[in-house]
Amino acid sequence: MKFLCYALSSTFLIFASLSAVLAKAPETAKIVFTSKRDGNFEIYIMNPDGSDQKNLTQHRAQDWVPVWSPTGEQILFLSNRDGIADLYLMDADGTNVRQVFKKLIGRVFPTWSPDGKALAYNRFNTPSIYTASIDGKDEAKLTDGLWPAWSPNGSEIAFMAGEFFWGDNGHLGATNAWVQIINLQTHVEEKLLPGKVWMFDPAWAPNGAQIAFSWNGMQEKDLLEGREVRPTMGIYVVNRDGSGLRKIIDAGDAGLMSNPTWALQGNELIYHKQFGGVSQLFKIALDGGVPERLTPQQGNNFSADWFDPAFALPVSPQSSPLTTIWGKLKTQD
């Protein structure tokens, strides 16, 4: 019996390792997103032009907020399939679904480190950001805030900071909010745009030089003086040093735009816009292009993430002809 158990255990480990090896990234650019078009939150995938939309999860539970791994071989997402909303992994084709953490306590808003070895996220319904290794170990609190976004060079995390409070309904709220950046080595924090409030969903440009975010555009003095402000939210981009703030697109009267996501070539953004009580995904070029709708009218479609193998970089050094040639050139110097 002991031999049988050992054999079964060994076989399981072999197949688990084989599954990890067989996980493949898409061969062409793909966008993952959340959709409720069939009455249930599911993870879908599509081409960057909105074509060939497919359901990856097809599960009776709620699955949402997908995030590509740096290599495109895996997708991190949120699910309540085991009774509580927490983080899960699956291969790029929707197979091999597994929990990140052995103990499910409620984790949301995940972001992936650029080397693929760690995660940052929020504990459910708390204004606290945590980090952990991809195997669910070494979990530790980093700072207070929401919606962490890891910088492409791995040295910083941008997030939504604010003055948080608990509402009468038991939910977390904020009197104002802004984008904050924490240095992961020194833990020094800085405000991206001093004086700006109600900023959400920070997203780093692939080169790390800019940050896109959602902003309703009102100033702190508008709040203090009781000035009426339109309940709108647009998409903005600013340089990492806080200079060069520019509006990419305005939601217009009583509209909401949020969750900007960069194309890996850095020339386009995807965002979701809410109108008529329904959210749909749009794409826009940063050079002043016309918004292009990507998702159908039915159901809510939101929380997109973009992967493109043509622009993705390996998360660790790998042997290649280019590396060999560079090594020979350095030897000749």
C-alpha positions as a Python dict, from the first residue, in 0.01 Angstrom:
ca = {
    (1, 'M'): (0, 0, 0),
    (2, 'K'): (284, 240, 85),
    (3, 'F'): (443, 161, -251),
    (4, 'L'): (114, 229, -430),
    (5, 'C'): (68, 565, -253),
    (6, 'Y'): (426, 659, -337),
    (7, 'A'): (377, 559, -701),
    (8, 'L'): (54, 760, -728),
    (9, 'S'): (219, 1058, -564),
    (10, 'S'): (517, 1037, -797),
    (11, 'T'): (288, 1006, -1099),
    (12, 'F'): (95, 1314, -988),
    (13, 'L'): (415, 1516, -952),
    (14, 'I'): (534, 1404, -1293),
    (15, 'F'): (207, 1508, -1458),
    (16, 'A'): (203, 1837, -1265),
    (17, 'S'): (556, 1916, -1383),
    (18, 'L'): (470, 1807, -1736),
    (19, 'S'): (165, 2035, -1734),
    (20, 'A'): (382, 2330, -1635),
    (21, 'V'): (624, 2249, -1916),
    (22, 'L'): (344, 2213, -2172),
    (23, 'A'): (183, 2548, -2083),
    (24, 'K'): (220, 2767, -2391),
    (25, 'A'): (179, 3137, -2450),
    (26, 'P'): (-46, 3256, -2735),
    (27, 'E'): (134, 3279, -3068),
    (28, 'T'): (-44, 3606, -3151),
    (29, 'A'): (-156, 3907, -2946),
    (30, 'K'): (-450, 3831, -2717),
    (31, 'I'): (-665, 4019, -2468),
    (32, 'V'): (-821, 3851, -2165),
    (33, 'F'): (-1119, 4013, -1994),
    (34, 'T'): (-1421, 3958, -1774),
    (35, 'S'): (-1768, 3918, -1923),
    (36, 'K'): (-2114, 3861, -1780),
    (37, 'R'): (-2282, 3816, -2118),
    (38, 'D'): (-2423, 3476, -2021),
    (39, 'G'): (-2543, 3582, -1675),
    (40, 'N'): (-2229, 3470, -1494),
    (41, 'F'): (-1887, 3633, -1456),
    (42, 'E'): (-1645, 3441, -1680),
    (43, 'I'): (-1295, 3491, -1822),
    (44, 'Y'): (-1292, 3545, -2200),
    (45, 'I'): (-1014, 3588, -2455),
    (46, 'M'): (-1017, 3777, -2787),
    (47, 'N'): (-796, 3925, -3055),
    (48, 'P'): (-696, 4292, -3023),
    (49, 'D'): (-957, 4388, -3284),
    (50, 'G'): (-1236, 4222, -3082),
    (51, 'S'): (-1269, 3914, -3303),
    (52, 'D'): (-1272, 3547, -3200),
    (53, 'Q'): (-1408, 3594, -2847),
    (54, 'K'): (-1400, 3271, -2644),
    (55, 'N'): (-1494, 3170, -2290),
    (56, 'L'): (-1193, 3019, -2110),
    (57, 'T'): (-1343, 2931, -1771),
    (58, 'Q'): (-1697, 2801, -1833),
    (59, 'H'): (-1758, 2749, -1463),
    (60, 'R'): (-2071, 2798, -1253),
    (61, 'A'): (-1872, 3011, -1005),
    (62, 'Q'): (-1780, 3376, -1054),
    (63, 'D'): (-1445, 3424, -1234),
    (64, 'W'): (-1313, 3771, -1305),
    (65, 'V'): (-1018, 4020, -1318),
    (66, 'P'): (-770, 3819, -1532),
    (67, 'V'): (-401, 3915, -1553),
    (68, 'W'): (-145, 3768, -1794),
    (69, 'S'): (180, 3629, -1659),
    (70, 'P'): (487, 3812, -1799),
    (71, 'T'): (555, 3524, -2042),
    (72, 'G'): (189, 3478, -2141),
    (73, 'E'): (189, 3113, -2039),
    (74, 'Q'): (-49, 3160, -1745),
    (75, 'I'): (-342, 3377, -1639),
    (76, 'L'): (-397, 3491, -1283),
    (77, 'F'): (-760, 3558, -1193),
    (78, 'L'): (-1010, 3596, -912),
    (79, 'S'): (-1270, 3326, -839),
    (80, 'N'): (-1510, 3218, -565),
    (81, 'R'): (-1531, 2858, -689),
    (82, 'D'): (-1421, 2728, -348),
    (83, 'G'): (-1659, 2942, -145),
    (84, 'I'): (-1461, 3264, -107),
    (85, 'A'): (-1314, 3504, -361),
    (86, 'D'): (-939, 3446, -391),
    (87, 'L'): (-660, 3412, -647),
    (88, 'Y'): (-626, 3127, -898),
    (89, 'L'): (-397, 3037, -1186),
    (90, 'M'): (-474, 2869, -1516),
    (91, 'D'): (-281, 2802, -1835),
    (92, 'A'): (-332, 3039, -2126),
    (93, 'D'): (-586, 2803, -2286),
    (94, 'G'): (-801, 2787, -1970),
    (95, 'T'): (-681, 2447, -1848),
    (96, 'N'): (-493, 2342, -1534),
    (97, 'V'): (-682, 2568, -1291),
    (98, 'R'): (-538, 2574, -938),
    (99, 'Q'): (-535, 2787, -622),
    (100, 'V'): (-242, 3019, -556),
    (101, 'F'): (-279, 2998, -177),
    (102, 'K'): (-352, 2689, 28),
    (103, 'K'): (-562, 2893, 271),
    (104, 'L'): (-831, 3103, 104),
    (105, 'I'): (-903, 3420, 302),
    (106, 'G'): (-1016, 3661, 28),
    (107, 'R'): (-767, 3836, -202),
    (108, 'V'): (-846, 4077, -489),
    (109, 'F'): (-692, 4321, -744),
    (110, 'P'): (-381, 4113, -830),
    (111, 'T'): (-74, 4233, -1018),
    (112, 'W'): (224, 4026, -1131),
    (113, 'S'): (591, 4111, -1076),
    (114, 'P'): (779, 4146, -1407),
    (115, 'D'): (1003, 3848, -1327),
    (116, 'G'): (697, 3627, -1273),
    (117, 'K'): (803, 3523, -923),
    (118, 'A'): (575, 3735, -702),
    (119, 'L'): (229, 3889, -673),
    (120, 'A'): (85, 4201, -513),
    (121, 'Y'): (-283, 4226, -423),
    (122, 'N'): (-538, 4345, -170),
    (123, 'R'): (-689, 4148, 110),
    (124, 'F'): (-1064, 4142, 55),
    (125, 'N'): (-1243, 4461, 168),
    (126, 'T'): (-933, 4606, 335),
    (127, 'P'): (-721, 4903, 224),
    (128, 'S'): (-403, 4696, 263),
    (129, 'I'): (-164, 4577, -9),
    (130, 'Y'): (19, 4248, 37),
    (131, 'T'): (290, 4067, -156),
    (132, 'A'): (363, 3695, -183),
    (133, 'S'): (561, 3453, -396),
    (134, 'I'): (379, 3292, -688),
    (135, 'D'): (357, 2965, -494),
    (136, 'G'): (151, 3140, -226),
    (137, 'K'): (432, 3163, 31),
    (138, 'D'): (608, 3454, 207),
    (139, 'E'): (291, 3662, 233),
    (140, 'A'): (355, 4003, 391),
    (141, 'K'): (184, 4341, 414),
    (142, 'L'): (349, 4610, 201),
    (143, 'T'): (148, 4929, 263),
    (144, 'D'): (-203, 5074, 283),
    (145, 'G'): (-385, 5128, -45),
    (146, 'L'): (-580, 4964, -327),
    (147, 'W'): (-526, 4843, -686),
    (148, 'P'): (-148, 4781, -691),
    (149, 'A'): (37, 4793, -1024),
    (150, 'W'): (395, 4661, -1048),
    (151, 'S'): (642, 4872, -1249),
    (152, 'P'): (805, 4704, -1553),
    (153, 'N'): (1152, 4719, -1397),
    (154, 'G'): (1023, 4562, -1074),
    (155, 'S'): (1147, 4841, -845),
    (156, 'E'): (817, 5017, -766),
    (157, 'I'): (447, 4962, -720),
    (158, 'A'): (188, 5227, -802),
    (159, 'F'): (-145, 5211, -620),
    (160, 'M'): (-449, 5407, -514),
    (161, 'A'): (-398, 5578, -180),
    (162, 'G'): (-668, 5771, 2),
    (163, 'E'): (-854, 5857, 317),
    (164, 'F'): (-1050, 5536, 372),
    (165, 'F'): (-1351, 5474, 594),
    (166, 'W'): (-1611, 5206, 660),
    (167, 'G'): (-1960, 5293, 537),
    (168, 'D'): (-2289, 5217, 710),
    (169, 'N'): (-2333, 4921, 475),
    (170, 'G'): (-2006, 4771, 600),
    (171, 'H'): (-1823, 4843, 275),
    (172, 'L'): (-1497, 5030, 235),
    (173, 'G'): (-1512, 5387, 106),
    (174, 'A'): (-1282, 5686, 58),
    (175, 'T'): (-1329, 6061, 95),
    (176, 'N'): (-1064, 6120, -172),
    (177, 'A'): (-804, 5916, -356),
    (178, 'W'): (-481, 5965, -548),
    (179, 'V'): (-202, 5763, -708),
    (180, 'Q'): (90, 5683, -479),
    (181, 'I'): (417, 5506, -567),
    (182, 'I'): (624, 5298, -325),
    (183, 'N'): (989, 5206, -377),
    (184, 'L'): (1018, 4836, -298),
    (185, 'Q'): (1377, 4862, -174),
    (186, 'T'): (1353, 5171, 49),
    (187, 'H'): (973, 5162, 111),
    (188, 'V'): (972, 5539, 56),
    (189, 'E'): (637, 5657, -85),
    (190, 'E'): (556, 5956, -304),
    (191, 'K'): (241, 6110, -444),
    (192, 'L'): (236, 6104, -824),
    (193, 'L'): (38, 6427, -873),
    (194, 'P'): (21, 6646, -561),
    (195, 'G'): (-315, 6815, -518),
    (196, 'K'): (-505, 6583, -751),
    (197, 'V'): (-787, 6373, -609),
    (198, 'W'): (-1011, 6086, -719),
    (199, 'M'): (-751, 5902, -922),
    (200, 'F'): (-790, 5527, -972),
    (201, 'D'): (-655, 5224, -1159),
    (202, 'P'): (-288, 5314, -1219),
    (203, 'A'): (-127, 5124, -1509),
    (204, 'W'): (241, 5145, -1608),
    (205, 'A'): (344, 5192, -1969),
    (206, 'P'): (554, 4896, -2089),
    (207, 'N'): (871, 5111, -2084),
    (208, 'G'): (796, 5241, -1733),
    (209, 'A'): (814, 5605, -1844),
    (210, 'Q'): (443, 5682, -1808),
    (211, 'I'): (143, 5587, -1598),
    (212, 'A'): (-216, 5579, -1721),
    (213, 'F'): (-501, 5617, -1473),
    (214, 'S'): (-870, 5697, -1433),
    (215, 'W'): (-949, 6046, -1302),
    (216, 'N'): (-1264, 6252, -1267),
    (217, 'G'): (-1063, 6569, -1315),
    (218, 'M'): (-1182, 6768, -1016),
    (219, 'Q'): (-945, 6955, -789),
    (220, 'E'): (-929, 6932, -412),
    (221, 'K'): (-1047, 7295, -384),
    (222, 'D'): (-1370, 7198, -561),
    (223, 'L'): (-1447, 6963, -275),
    (224, 'L'): (-1348, 7210, -3),
    (225, 'E'): (-1555, 7493, -153),
    (226, 'G'): (-1856, 7271, -223),
    (227, 'R'): (-1841, 7339, -596),
    (228, 'E'): (-2060, 7111, -805),
    (229, 'V'): (-1856, 6874, -1020),
    (230, 'R'): (-1983, 6652, -1299),
    (231, 'P'): (-1983, 6282, -1202),
    (232, 'T'): (-1756, 6186, -1492),
    (233, 'M'): (-1430, 5995, -1518),
    (234, 'G'): (-1182, 5998, -1806),
    (235, 'I'): (-851, 5832, -1893),
    (236, 'Y'): (-528, 6029, -1843),
    (237, 'V'): (-156, 5967, -1891),
    (238, 'V'): (132, 6130, -1704),
    (239, 'N'): (509, 6089, -1702),
    (240, 'R'): (660, 5895, -1413),
    (241, 'D'): (800, 6219, -1264),
    (242, 'G'): (454, 6379, -1261),
    (243, 'S'): (511, 6600, -1566),
    (244, 'G'): (326, 6598, -1899),
    (245, 'L'): (-25, 6528, -1772),
    (246, 'R'): (-262, 6483, -2064),
    (247, 'K'): (-616, 6362, -2115),
    (248, 'I'): (-654, 6071, -2354),
    (249, 'I'): (-1034, 6064, -2358),
    (250, 'D'): (-1317, 6218, -2158),
    (251, 'A'): (-1618, 6014, -2058),
    (252, 'G'): (-1854, 6305, -2122),
    (253, 'D'): (-2164, 6385, -1919),
    (254, 'A'): (-2236, 6136, -1642),
    (255, 'G'): (-2008, 5875, -1792),
    (256, 'L'): (-1748, 5653, -1629),
    (257, 'M'): (-1426, 5526, -1782),
    (258, 'S'): (-1181, 5315, -1586),
    (259, 'N'): (-924, 5033, -1581),
    (260, 'P'): (-684, 5148, -1856),
    (261, 'T'): (-453, 4877, -1990),
    (262, 'W'): (-156, 4932, -2221),
    (263, 'A'): (-76, 4749, -2541),
    (264, 'L'): (275, 4607, -2501),
    (265, 'Q'): (401, 4824, -2787),
    (266, 'G'): (289, 5126, -2581),
    (267, 'N'): (79, 5297, -2849),
    (268, 'E'): (-276, 5200, -2746),
    (269, 'L'): (-494, 5167, -2437),
    (270, 'I'): (-793, 4948, -2360),
    (271, 'Y'): (-1044, 5073, -2105),
    (272, 'H'): (-1401, 5002, -2009),
    (273, 'K'): (-1678, 5258, -2031),
    (274, 'Q'): (-2004, 5235, -1842),
    (275, 'F'): (-2319, 5368, -2002),
    (276, 'G'): (-2680, 5267, -1954),
    (277, 'G'): (-2575, 5051, -1659),
    (278, 'V'): (-2355, 4831, -1881),
    (279, 'S'): (-1974, 4830, -1918),
    (280, 'Q'): (-1810, 4768, -2255),
    (281, 'L'): (-1446, 4751, -2363),
    (282, 'F'): (-1297, 5010, -2598),
    (283, 'K'): (-955, 5060, -2753),
    (284, 'I'): (-794, 5395, -2837),
    (285, 'A'): (-462, 5504, -2986),
    (286, 'L'): (-262, 5749, -2775),
    (287, 'D'): (-199, 5974, -3072),
    (288, 'G'): (-559, 6094, -3078),
    (289, 'G'): (-732, 5803, -3246),
    (290, 'V'): (-1106, 5737, -3249),
    (291, 'P'): (-1228, 5492, -2980),
    (292, 'E'): (-1300, 5144, -3115),
    (293, 'R'): (-1554, 4926, -2940),
    (294, 'L'): (-1438, 4567, -2888),
    (295, 'T'): (-1720, 4388, -2705),
    (296, 'P'): (-2087, 4324, -2791),
    (297, 'Q'): (-2375, 4506, -2628),
    (298, 'Q'): (-2501, 4220, -2411),
    (299, 'G'): (-2374, 4184, -2055),
    (300, 'N'): (-2094, 4366, -1877),
    (301, 'N'): (-1744, 4340, -2025),
    (302, 'F'): (-1454, 4486, -1827),
    (303, 'S'): (-1111, 4434, -1664),
    (304, 'A'): (-900, 4362, -1971),
    (305, 'D'): (-531, 4270, -1989),
    (306, 'W'): (-315, 4258, -2301),
    (307, 'F'): (-43, 4013, -2405),
    (308, 'D'): (160, 4026, -2725),
    (309, 'P'): (440, 3772, -2785),
    (310, 'A'): (606, 4011, -3033),
    (311, 'F'): (680, 4259, -2754),
    (312, 'A'): (701, 4037, -2444),
    (313, 'L'): (1045, 3986, -2290),
    (314, 'P'): (1169, 3670, -2114),
    (315, 'V'): (1151, 3695, -1735),
    (316, 'S'): (1501, 3551, -1696),
    (317, 'P'): (1815, 3550, -1911),
    (318, 'Q'): (1808, 3278, -2173),
    (319, 'S'): (2074, 3152, -2410),
    (320, 'S'): (2031, 3282, -2765),
    (321, 'P'): (2243, 3355, -3074),
    (322, 'L'): (2223, 3726, -2988),
    (323, 'T'): (2358, 3662, -2639),
    (324, 'T'): (2642, 3453, -2781),
    (325, 'I'): (2738, 3719, -3034),
    (326, 'W'): (2731, 3993, -2768),
    (327, 'G'): (2954, 3781, -2544),
    (328, 'K'): (3206, 3737, -2827),
    (329, 'L'): (3207, 4111, -2900),
    (330, 'K'): (3271, 4190, -2533),
    (331, 'T'): (3558, 3941, -2530),
    (332, 'Q'): (3718, 4118, -2827),
    (333, 'D'): (3702, 4462, -2657),
}
